[in-house]
Amino acid sequence: MGAHEHEHEHGHAGQAHGHGAGGHAGHSHGVSADADRRWLAIALTLITVFMAAEVVVGVVASSLALISDAAHMLTDAASIVLALVAMRLSARPARGGFTYGLKRAEILSAQANGLTLLLLGTWLAYEAVRRLISPPQVEGGLMLATALTGIVVNVAATWCISRANRSSLNVEGAYQHILNDLFAFIGTAIAALIVVLTGFARADAIATLVVVALMFKAGYGLVRDSGRIFLEAAPAGLDPDSIGDQLAGQSQVVEIHDLHVWTITSGEPALSAHVLVEPGGDCHAVRRTLQHLLRDRHGITHATLQVDHLGEDADGAELLQITAPSTAPAEPAEHCDDAHGPVHRPGPHEH
């Protein structure tokens, strides 16, 4: 990618030595995980207690809408448990073969939540169509009372999860489950009121179909977003071509290639690239400039840049040596509070 031309297909420039590695200053990884766990645990308690009562009432009232709400609440509870487990796993330090730790456990959780919404929605759609064709008798009064209670419980649970860090796709997955359940109870309450006032039993199945549509929408969004992360796609809102042009346009930069932009986990974009600097250029200054640009313009603090001088990887090429003006040993710079992998220093240390 030249500094003055658009070129987005690049070859590898060989395994040249790198003058600089990526910097990670200024990392921010969201709110306290302990705070998230507390709010999720409160929501889980509310949902589990009400779900058990709703199953009994749904069977007594012969209401598919109530039974579907209870089934949905079961997936709500499962989604929160999954989110809590994923938080525990992602908090583990990076070590051994897991150089990013288990941060993507949260994305697995989000994808599982999306898939359960889609699968549950498919089953409920089938049952709702069957009841539209042959509607059973529905106890509208019991259905209405339970639905109104469910609205109160789900408003409280939704509020609890909204207090957690929803920039995490994991927490967002649990939130979407609870929010859709709230919509389901509102629809059930409206259907129950229609049954009580008019005796129109099919309102129960119609309300279920409306909720199914909302479940499909939320489930698709979670599967799509988590799938982008697993496929190493660039984060939404970051255009690799535009970023590459900005980097190549900086002073002394000749070419950017092997540019990759991806997401480690929710809210943690990463970038790597091979940078060619003009002969005689200060490769260390260029690296710092590019890293500041990535951090300030795009919020990318995890950037690994291999910086070389143009032509120095050719056979017999002489390497430019840049030395510090002072021979005194430099103090080691602070790396970052939360590195995305093991930190290696001279001497014995833990891995």
Protein Blocks (a to p, Z undefined) as FASTA:
>chain_A
ZZkbccfbdcdebjaddfbdcdfehiaebjafklmmmmmmmmmmmmmmmmmmmmmmmmmn
opaklmmmmmmmmmmmmmmmmmmmmmmmmmpccehjllnljmlmmmmmmmmmmmmmmmmm
mmmmmmmmmmmmmccdddfklmmmmmmmmmmmmmmmmmmmmmmcfkbmklmmmmmmmmmm
mmmmmmmmmmmmmmmmnopaklmmmmmmmmmmmmmmmmmmmmmmmmmmmnopacehiafk
lmmmmmmmpghiabdchiacddfbghiacddddddddehiafklmmmmmmmmmmmmnopa
bdcdddddehklpghiacdddddfbfbdcddddfbfbdcbdcddedjddZZ
